[in-house]
Amino acid sequence: MATTTTSNLESSQKALGIYYDTRVIESLQPNLYFEQFGTIEKVAEGNYTSRFFTFDQIATSSVSSLTEGTAPTSIAVSVSATDVTPTQYGVVVEMTDLVALTSVFDLINASLVEVGKAMARKIDVAIQTVVNAGSNVIYADDVADRASLGSSNTLDVTELIKAGQYLRGKSAPEYKGGGFACPMHPNVAYDIMSDTGTGQWIDVHKYASPDNIFKGEVGAINGLRIVQTPNIQTFSSTVTVYPTTVIGADAYRISYWLPSKIKSYVLPPENASTVSNPLGQKGTVGAKTVMGVAITQQDRLVRIESAATAVV
């Protein structure tokens, strides 16, 4: 007696039913945090340059004792201007009408979600590129320069405290709620958490005043509010070099020329008929941003460069 099995329904088993889970598994995305540490400016339409001004500190020696009835000698204030001009970033996904029609999930909307995430990562990278080119830098274990960093030169609590004290010595302002922002890669955070000197660590849920918490904030050391993010842009050297930046309030500004920061563009194939696409056989999903970033004052941030322990 013969029994029909799945092997009888064509070797490729195309005659067998397939259950499709239409809940698309989104790509793994890093947490994006650098925008929240900067001051955001919206540039009004019709302006190409975004300019902001910084007052130089008036020397204490310029404040003199007064003689009754006698006006003091006047002084001049010094103001510097920083200009930011726009850079455009964008990405476009192209698809055919057939794949859009026959996909078991909503390909257009799913693609739009992924495009938006890619744009967010690009914005994060663009901000880091400017911020991590700052002039104040500390190298782990007091080595001479980036090229001198080896695999054993990982970050420890001493360097974090040094960076925080540097900013305090420069009168860098703290964020609302107190403290400086300190974004770092999870591998660097592992080194800090493993440091036997991390007795000053305060978990975020133990804060006396838990208001104004940064996205991704996990704790604090000496007023440095630790934020973990895997989207840290590393430097290539003898070893992979991780920057850990300690940031004071208004250390950098981010100018956007579009009201929504990221503008999306959706042209389904059936709505995308043109001379070159007369039958609407292709459509696109895309997004763009127009932005610029600049450091306001160098002494509002300091970068620590170190190696990091691989956690696996």
Buried (B, 14 or more C-beta within 10 A) or exposed (E): EEEEEEEEEEEEEEEEEEEEEEEBEEEEBBEBBBBBBBEEBEBEEEEEEBBBEEEEEEEEEEEEEEEEEEEEEEEEEEEEEBEBEBEEBBBEBEBEBEEBEEBEEEBBEBBBBBBBBBBBBBBBBBBBEBBBEBEBBBBBBEBEEBEBBEEEBBBBBEBBBBBBBBBBEBEBEBBEEEBBBBBBBBBBBBBBEEBEEBEBBBEBEEBEEEEEBBEBBBBBBBBBBBBBBEBBBBEEBEBBBBBBBBBBBBBBBBBBBBEEBBBEEBBBBEEBBEEEBEEBEBBBBBBBBBBBBBBBBEBBBBBBBBBBEEEE
